[in-house]
Amino acid sequence: MEIQRIQLQKHGDHRGMLVALEQERNVPFEIKRVYYLFATREKVHRGQHAHRHLNQLAVCVRGSVKLLLDDGTGPTEVVLDDPSHGLLLGCMVWRELYDFSDDCVLMVLADQFYDPADYITDYSDFLREVKAAMFVEDMAACLSR
């Protein structure tokens, strides 16, 4: 699965803590877009899509949120609740965000500008596309042997 939890380096002392995010250092791509979610109402689900090409780093800078993630091989649940941890989400990963704490602020860094054509918003369509891509990869691996 194109998902990786990364530990972000914390710097601090008695005055407080700081985490720096730097492209192509602890963010493994060029940052072209940053957005954040906050004031999400109780029982709201966000996301519910995948991206064909976009890579992202999600950091819950305050509070907590649960993510249901699926790369076509089955879902897994991840909790983000520590601002010194990031979650790298590669392309073709279905994501659904829910159980936002009242104080949740989720920041997302992306390697592409917003492009509505990059979104897959129907789960069945996502599964068809990801299975087709897996088939092509398997065929390429067989032919290279």
Disulfide bonds with the S-S distance in Angstrom:
none
